[in-house]
Amino acid sequence: MRAFEAKICGEKLILQNKSGKTLFIREILIKYKVTVTTADEKTALKTITDSIKINRDVQDKIEIPLISTDVVEISVIYRQDDITLREDISL
């Protein structure tokens, strides 16, 4: 069972804790797909990653402002009991 559920609402990422426990979120990595122009004038897709430090307990949900709504994946790095875990969520 996944500990988190994520969705984009407008220009915010809503991350909901589904574990039923209070979890300490250390960091969230947000991966965006953006269109770029290459050196030879062609168009290509590039993935950029934004790292957001949270460092707080989350019982229910948190909202995070986004740079762009072109989010393809997020990674939540969190602590449960004495173990640090990572959960990847594709959007």
C-alpha positions, 0 to 999 in steps of 0.5 A: 500500500502506498503511503502517499497520494498526489494530485495537481490542483491548479498551480499546486501539488497536493500531497496526501498522507494515506498511511494513517500515521504521522510521517516526517517528510524530509524532501520532495523531488518534483520532476518536470518535462519541458520543451527546449530548443537544442543547439541545432535549432531542433525541439526536444523534451528535457526533464528538470528536477526541483528539490523542496525541503519540507522537514516536518511531520504530516498527518493529513496533507500538504500543498506545494506551489509548482513552477509549472503544471508539466509535472511527470513524477514526484519522489517523497523522501520521508521517515517512518519510525526510524527508517528513511524511505522514498516513494515515487509517484508518476502523474 
